[in-house]
Amino acid sequence: MYLKKKKKIRMFITYILLIIALIWTIFPLYWMIKSSFTVDNEMYVARPTLFGFTPTVSHYIELFKEAKFQVNLLNSLIISGITTLIGLGISILGSYSMTRLKYPGRKLFSASVIISYLLPTAVLFIPMYIFVSGLGLGGTKWALLVIYPTFVVPYCCYMLRSYFNSIPYALEEAALIDGATRMQTLRYIVLPIALPGIAVVATFAFTMSWNEYLYAMIMTTSMKQMTATVAISSWKYGDIINWGRILSGCVVASVPVTIIYILAQSLLVSGNTDGSVK
């Protein structure tokens, strides 16, 4: 009886802590969405109400008609999408070579990938700016396509290398014995099995590129070249903050990443190789 009572108390405390953690996580999202639909005279008060508010879509109309936020969204989609494809293409080949091939300097190459992944990106923005300016890309969004792979590729390689190591090599050996080439084993055996890991890496690579702020702020100078994150931060003029436009922009900017996560859910399944090797 005592043990059952003790177990119930532990479960009660656990549920209470989980509820608190859930509220702690959800409340900022709720407040962002609520405020984006709240009229200005209710938003800029000393004690705003928690639930009651007068709904309006004027902030979203202003966001797209006056601020032309769709241009910045398109810039972010182009840069993040291309960067993710470049990062995956390079990292898949690099991770496969580090885990399956034997060649001089493989350990040095693996160590350099880890060092590049751990190196703070902020310390490189001055040489990066000089480099992209020399290429004639200074002040444009295309400079980000040169910069973003420098930290996305090491991350993807670091993650995919661990995932490739978990795939039994016996599957590839059987294909190689049957006459398949390395590229064929990679395409028809390794990639289908590693699809959940690739989906995870692609999702985080896209998110890293989408949320990046420092390089995007330094490299883009005009509003038409800015990404969504930089455009949102530009709506603060000294001590005047247009919270309606900022919060509505944050809501809209969070939609593409949310869609990416939802689409990737179907691929986030582990254990595809269970029973393949006895």
Secondary structure by P-SEA (a helix, b strand, c coil): caaaaaaaaaaaaaaaaaaaaaaaaaaaaaaaaaaaaccccccccccccccbbbbbaaaaaaacccccaaaaaaaaaaaaaaaaaaaaaaaaaaaaaaccccccaaaaaaaaaaaaaaccccccaaaaaaaaaaaccccccccccccccaaaaaaaaaaaaaaaaaccaaaaaaaaaacccaaaaaaccccccaaaaaaaaaaaaaaaaaaccaaaaaaccccccccaaaaaaacccccccaaaaaaaaaaaaaaaaaaaaaaacccccccccccccc
